[in-house]
Structures are given as C-alpha cells and as structure tokens.
Amino acid sequence: MTLAHRIRHRFGNTFATRHPAPIFILGNQKSGTSAIALLLGEISGLTATNDLRREIGDQLILPIRAGQVPFSRLLRRNRLDFSRAIIKHPNLTLIYEELRQAFPRAKFAFVIREPSDNIRSILDRLDLPGTLDQIDSDRWSNLPAAWRAILQGDGLELASSRPAEVLAHRWNLIADVYLDRTQQMQLIRYEDFVADKVGTLRVLAESLGLRETKDISASVDRQYQPRGSHRGIDPWEFFGDNLEFITGICRVRMERFGYR
C-alpha cells in the first residue's frame, strides 16, 4: 500500500460507520472466498472488503477467540472495512459467534472446498511441497508470520509438526462452523462455483436478498489470488503418503459436504 493509500485509509477509518447489516463471506484460506466476495459485490453493485487491512497478520482475531481481547477493539481498528456491505476475511470464521452478536442483522455465506485441493492450494501459495513431514528452519523463517501461525495451528490446539496434518485438522474446525449452524448460512461449494460461476453467483445473490445489477460474465475468470503451480495435479503425486492423513482426518465431514 502506498503512502497516499495509507493516509486515505487512516482518514476513512477515523470517520467510517460500520454497516448495520453486512454480508459476511466465511470459509478457510484459499477456498475461493476472495473471488466469491468480490464478484458478489460486482453482480449486486455493493461495496466489498477483501480482507481487513489492519488484520492481515490476524493480530486480534485469535486473542478475541481466546477471550483475551474484546470484539469491540477489532471494530474500532477496522471501521472502514466494516463499513462495507460485503466483508470477507477468512479468520473471521473463527469468531463467528462474536460476529453474530455484534451484527444481529448480518447475513452469512460459507465457502467450502474439498480438503486435499484446499490444502494443496495453501501449500502451493507458500511454495511448500505436499510431501513434507516437517518444515526446515530456512523455509520456516521465510514464511510470513500470519501463515506460520496457520501452519502451527496457533490458538486452535492443532499442534503437529506435519503441515498437512495441521491443515487437515484446521479444515475440520472451519467446516464445523458451518455444519453446526447450517440454518444460519448460505453454503457455496467451491467446485460448484468453478463449474458455473455466473449461475452460482446469481443463486447466491438471490438467496441473500440481493438484486442483480450487472452482468459479470466478463469478470468471472479474473484471477483474484495467485494461481498455484500444482493446480490440477493428481493428489497422490502432490502429497504422497500425506494424503492418507488428510482423508483420514477429514473423511466424516467430507461426506457431509458430498465429497468422496
């Protein structure tokens, strides 16, 4: 972010008023939440937040989950981002109940992605192979702090030295946020979105009470996140024996979402 952008953001954050009834797009990292949130904003003509700018390292979200920091502090730090009609930030999924209490008129959509593909996309984003048992110190020191926290399972009691295992347990935890509250959220499977992006967004907009104001056909193939270099590769080739950890850990919830 340039200095001018930082100044405008700080000025806007000072005077912004939080949206009374936003739509939150929840789900795991690298599950398609960015594309869905931004395209939903485009199809409906509404403003959208693609990640809370001051929480890129999630400084407050895990302490809020642990009861160490009040949710009101997150709202004060991110007034501008909470002023928009559509808000996406994956780790907000971890504090769903706090969101629900702070925004009683909010609506929620939840994005799920098949776990091995989701985990492959995360490791691809970090340039890590799926066959790793442990991450060596050189690689570890080069990872952004926010991603190190995810790979360690910080604040979520997911301790393990095997990245694929930690991420599989994290996928379960995120999935349970929806599975425990199926009547409170609109579900979007990433695979259904990829198969029919315009149709999926139209159905989602209608289910959330939004009016379609723009044809987004020309926008749906825009790349909102870096494309992984191993996308489409056979999972066994990417993960090796680690695939058994993922499917073993995630199997029950996979079946509830219709994944084999």
SULCOR-V165578 format. One record per helix or strand of 2 or more residues. SS is the DSSP state (helix for helix, strand for strand). FROM is the first residue (numbers start at 1). TO is the last residue. If there is no record, write none. Layout:
[[SS & FROM & TO] [SS & FROM & TO]]
//
This chain:
[[helix & 3 & 15] [strand & 23 & 27] [helix & 33 & 44] [strand & 48 & 50] [helix & 53 & 55] [helix & 61 & 65] [helix & 71 & 77] [helix & 81 & 83] [strand & 86 & 88] [helix & 90 & 102] [strand & 107 & 112] [helix & 115 & 125] [helix & 137 & 142] [helix & 145 & 152] [helix & 163 & 179] [strand & 186 & 189] [helix & 190 & 195] [helix & 197 & 207] [helix & 235 & 239] [helix & 242 & 256]]
//
